[in-house]
């Protein structure tokens, strides 16, 4: 028994460096062995393709906002949502007067919900006075500004066009529209007192989307 104990104490070891955190685990090669190096490169390629397609979607979306051409832009999900809402309204009951026709007015959904809404800072960070920058926000209404084709349009959060005017933004007037190639999209606050648009965020400048910057 003593000989066996001595033999185990001299030869039995998990690695050449006992208790080393840099030594690989003995079962590391068995952990998720189905993912090879080739599959990892494939996943990396798919991620880059997804990132490229996402950037292309931003470009196409900005072009649609600037040109107003939404042909083929409606998704199947939006159509299914509309059909579901129509079905719920039909199941709710019939009108009292059968001869009365109800005209369903659809909201301009293409320019709606394009702005990032703010939220209250309920959980105040402890490093607010050292690591944060505070900017005074003017009082007014949020507006989506689209300058293209020699004109500048202002849309509400709901997507309604409330004003159209020439501006000095790229694509905002006939002199700097550059044959309709330049367009600018801004997230602004309109102050009725100052009659001024204050820029909160630049979404697209001279045809270059900056959504993910």
N, C-alpha and C positions, 0 to 999 in steps of 0.2 A: 504493500500500500504506500509506503514511503517512497519507493522508487517511482510509482505512478504519479504521485503528487509532485515529485521533483521534475519528472519529465514534462508534465503539463505546465509547470511554472516557467520552464525555460523555452518551450516551443509554442505554447498556445498564446496567440495574440491576434487581435482584430486587424491591426495594421502595424507597419514598422515604426510608426510614431504613435505610441499610446496616448490616448486622451487629447489628440490633436483635432481642433475644430476644422482645420484645412484638409484633413484626410477625407476622401470620399466615403460615403456610407456603403457598406458591403452590398446593400440591396438597391443602390442607386440605379444600376443598369436595368433592374427589373421594373422600375417605376415608370409607368406610361411608356413602355418600350415601343408601343405601336406608332408613336410619332417619331419619324426619322428626320435626318437633316434635310432630305429632299422635300418632305412635307412642310418643314418649317420655311423653306424658301418659297414653296408654293403659297403658303399662307401670307408671306410677306408680299408676294406678287399680287395676290388678291386684294390685300389691304391697299396697296398703291393704286391698283385699278379702281377700287372703290373711292379712294380719295380724289382721283382724277375725274371720275364720273360725277362726284359731288361738286367739284369745282365747276365742271361743265354745266351742271344743273343750275348753279348760281348764275352763271353767265346767261343761260337761256331764260331764266326767270327775270333777270334784270332787263334783258332785251324785250321780253313781253310787256313788262311794266312801262318801258319807254315807248314802244311802238303801239301798244294797245291791241296787238294781234294775239288772241288767245285760242286760235284754231288748233284743236287737238290737245289742248292743255288740260281739259277736264279729266279727272281721274275717275276710275270705276267706283272708287269708294264714295266720292261725292254724289255720283248718280244713284248709288244704292241708298245713300242717306236720304236723298230727296224722295226716292220711291217709298222708303220706309215712313217718312213723314206724311206723304200723301195717303198711304194706307191707314195710318193712325187717324188722320182727319176723317177719312171715309167711314171708319168704324165708329167714330164718335157720334154719329147720328145724322139724320137728314135735316135740312132746313124746314122751317115751318111753311114757308111759301115755296111750292115746288117750281113756280115760274121764275123765282128770283135767282139770278146768276151771280155767283161770287167770283170776282176776278182776283186771282192770286198774284200778288206783286212780289217778285223776287228781288232780294237785295243784291247790289252789285258786289258779288263775292270776290271778284278778281283783285280788286284793290283793297279789300277788307282784311283786317288782321295781319297787316304787314309790319306793324310797329311793335317793338319790344316794350311791354308794359312794365312800369316800375312797381315796387312793393315797399311797404314800410319796413324800416330797419328796427325790428322788434328786439332782436338779440344784439345789443351793442357790443362790439369787440372791445377787449381790454386795451388793445394797442391803437385805439381810434385816434388819439392825439399825436401819435408818433409815426404810424405807418399808413395813415389814410389821408387822402386829399379831399377836401369838401369844397363843392362849388355851389354857389347860390343859383337856384333854379327859378326862372321867371314864371310869373303866373300867366296862364293862358291855355289854349287848346292845342292838343297834339295834332300834327298835320304831317301828311306824307307829301313831299314835294318832288314832282317828277318834271324835269326839264328836258325836253326833246322836241325835234322837228320844228325848232324855232319858236317854241312856246313853253311856258311854265305853268303847270297845273298843281293845285293844292287839293288834297283829298283828306277826308276825315277818317277816323279810326274805323268807321263802318264802311268806308269805300266810296262815299259820295264826293263828287267833284264840286267844290264850293267856290272856287275862284280859278281864273285863268288869266295870265298876264305875261308880258315879256320881262326877262331878268338878265343879269350879267353872268349867270351860271353857264357852264359849257352846254350848249344845245338849247339854252333858254330863250334865245331870240334869233331872228332871221340872219343877223350879221355873223354870228359865231356858231351856227348850227352845223357847218361843215358838211353840207349835203345830207344831213340827218344821221351822220355817223356818231357824233358826240351826244352823249346824254348823261344826266346826273340825277341821282336819287338821294334825297336827304330825309332824315327824321328830325322834325322841327317842332317848336312850340310857337304858336302865333299869339302875340299880345295885341289885343284890340285897343288897348290904351296907347301903346307906342306905335301901333300899326307896323310891327316888325316881326320877322320870322327869326327866331333864335335856333341855331343848329345844335341839336343834341348828338347826332351821330351821322356819319357819312356812310351810306350804303353802297353807292356807286359813284365814281368820278371819272368823267371823260370815257365812259364805256368800260371801265375796269371795276368789277365788283370787289368790294372789300368787306363782304359779310363775315368772313371767318378770320379777320385780322384782329 
